[in-house]
Amino acid sequence: MKDEKLWRYARLSRIWARTLVVVGVMVFAVGLSLQVGRSASSTWSGVATAFASLIVSIPIFFFLLRGWMGNGGLPSSRLGDASAEPASPRRLEASTRNWRTWTLGLGAALFISSVLILGFLVGTLGGGGIAEGVVAGVLVAWGLVTANDVRRLERIEIEQSRTYFAACRRPVSVGSVLIYRTTRPDSRTGA
């Protein structure tokens, strides 16, 4: 494909995990701001309910998502589909500018979509803090599950002396375009 770049797979996965956690916190802040303007007792009740549902949601969804996504939804589960990089043409790795653009675009898209989901749930279920805490809890738990798997992915790379990349113009659906380069154990650098 023309203009393909190599995107370091572990770095993409780490960015996804961190973005989920950061967006979860930001969505929670938006949810808390929805509580402002109500009566004082309703505001404090909504905030307390939101915090309680957040704290309960994170561990529940961490274990649910870890089990559910373990069958193919985690980054390390896609490594078996990777193929060796062809000898030619040699592709260029994504630049710092590419990474920055992708990270900002991902964060903006995830934030907007998460706020829309939150708005839909609050509009459907009503305010009060439960929907706000659960939406944020799911996002944070998803990020933590993915971050945990990124550490596994990095261990696999070291054990196999390989570096995995997504070969594409933009890193979407990266699990279907994975390639690897063989690396020497002493030449490995961090992402």
C-alpha positions in Angstrom: 0.0 0.0 0.0 1.3 3.5 -0.8 2.4 5.7 2.0 2.3 2.9 4.6 4.2 3.5 7.8 5.3 1.3 10.6 3.6 2.0 13.9 5.2 0.3 16.9 2.5 -2.0 18.2 3.4 -1.8 21.9 3.5 2.0 21.7 0.1 2.1 20.0 -1.4 -0.2 22.6 0.1 1.9 25.5 -1.3 5.1 24.0 -4.7 3.4 23.7 -4.5 2.3 27.3 -3.5 5.7 28.6 -6.0 7.5 26.5 -8.8 5.4 27.9 -7.8 6.2 31.5 -7.4 9.9 30.9 -10.7 10.1 29.0 -12.3 8.1 31.8 -11.2 10.8 34.3 -12.3 13.6 32.0 -15.7 12.0 31.4 -16.1 11.6 35.2 -15.3 15.3 35.6 -18.0 16.1 33.0 -20.4 13.9 34.8 -19.7 15.6 38.1 -20.3 19.0 36.4 -23.8 17.7 35.4 -24.5 17.6 39.2 -23.8 21.3 39.7 -26.8 23.6 39.6 -29.1 21.3 41.4 -30.1 21.8 45.0 -27.2 21.6 47.5 -28.4 18.3 48.9 -29.0 16.8 45.4 -25.5 18.0 44.3 -23.7 16.3 47.2 -25.9 13.2 46.9 -25.1 13.0 43.1 -21.4 13.5 43.7 -21.3 10.8 46.4 -23.2 8.4 44.2 -20.9 9.1 41.2 -17.8 8.4 43.3 -19.3 5.2 44.8 -20.4 3.9 41.4 -16.9 4.7 40.0 -15.1 2.9 42.7 -17.3 -0.2 42.4 -17.3 -0.2 38.6 -13.5 -0.2 38.1 -12.8 -3.6 39.7 -16.0 -5.2 38.4 -15.3 -4.2 34.8 -11.6 -4.9 35.1 -12.3 -8.5 35.7 -15.2 -8.7 33.2 -13.2 -7.0 30.5 -10.0 -9.0 31.2 -12.0 -12.3 30.8 -14.0 -11.2 27.8 -11.2 -9.5 25.9 -8.8 -12.3 26.6 -10.2 -14.3 23.7 -8.9 -11.9 21.0 -9.6 -8.4 22.1 -6.2 -7.7 23.8 -3.1 -6.5 21.9 -1.0 -9.6 22.7 -3.7 -12.0 21.4 -3.1 -10.6 17.8 0.6 -11.4 17.7 0.0 -14.8 16.2 -1.4 -13.1 13.1 1.8 -11.2 12.4 4.0 -12.0 9.5 7.7 -11.2 8.9 8.4 -7.9 7.3 9.1 -8.3 3.6 12.7 -7.6 2.6 11.7 -4.9 0.3 10.4 -2.3 0.1 11.6 -1.3 3.5 8.9 0.9 5.2 9.6 3.9 7.3 8.5 4.1 10.9 6.0 6.7 11.9 7.5 10.1 12.7 7.0 12.0 16.0 4.5 14.3 14.2 2.6 11.2 13.1 2.4 9.9 16.7 1.4 13.3 18.0 -1.3 13.7 15.5 -2.7 10.2 16.0 -2.6 10.6 19.8 -4.5 13.9 19.8 -7.0 12.6 17.2 -7.6 9.4 19.2 -8.1 11.4 22.5 -10.5 13.9 20.9 -12.6 11.2 19.2 -12.7 9.0 22.3 -13.6 11.9 24.5 -16.4 13.2 22.3 -17.9 9.7 21.8 -17.7 9.0 25.5 -19.4 12.2 26.5 -22.1 11.5 23.9 -22.7 8.0 25.5 -22.7 9.6 28.9 -25.2 12.2 27.8 -27.4 9.5 26.3 -27.3 7.4 29.5 -28.0 10.4 31.8 -30.9 11.5 29.5 -32.3 8.0 29.4 -31.7 6.9 33.0 -31.7 10.3 34.7 -29.0 12.0 36.6 -28.0 11.1 40.1 -24.4 9.9 39.6 -24.8 6.3 38.7 -24.4 6.6 34.9 -21.6 9.1 35.3 -19.6 6.7 37.6 -20.2 3.6 35.5 -19.2 5.2 32.2 -16.0 6.5 33.7 -15.4 3.2 35.5 -15.7 1.2 32.3 -13.2 3.5 30.5 -10.7 3.3 33.3 -11.0 -0.4 33.7 -10.6 -0.9 30.0 -7.5 1.2 30.0 -6.1 -0.8 33.0 -6.7 -4.1 31.3 -5.0 -3.0 28.1 -2.1 -1.5 30.1 -1.7 -4.8 31.9 -1.6 -6.6 28.5 0.9 -4.2 27.1 3.4 -5.4 29.7 2.8 -8.9 28.5 3.2 -7.9 24.9 6.6 -6.3 25.7 7.7 -9.5 27.5 6.8 -11.5 24.4 8.8 -9.2 22.2 11.8 -9.6 24.3 11.4 -13.4 24.6 10.9 -13.8 20.8 13.6 -11.1 19.9 11.0 -9.4 17.7 9.5 -5.9 17.4 5.9 -5.8 16.2 4.5 -3.1 14.0 1.2 -2.2 12.4 1.9 -1.5 8.7 -0.7 1.1 7.6 -1.2 4.7 6.8 -3.2 5.4 10.0 -3.2 2.9 12.9 -6.8 1.7 12.7 -7.7 -2.0 12.7 -4.0 -2.6 13.5 -4.5 -6.2 14.5 -5.1 -7.2 10.8 -1.9 -5.6 9.5 0.8 -6.7 11.9 4.3 -7.4 10.9 7.5 -8.0 12.9 11.2 -7.4 12.6 13.7 -9.6 14.2 15.8 -7.7 16.7 19.0 -8.5 18.6 18.3 -8.6 22.4 21.1 -6.0 23.0 19.7 -3.6 20.4 16.2 -3.2 21.9 15.1 0.3 22.8 12.1 1.4 24.8 9.0 2.8 23.1 
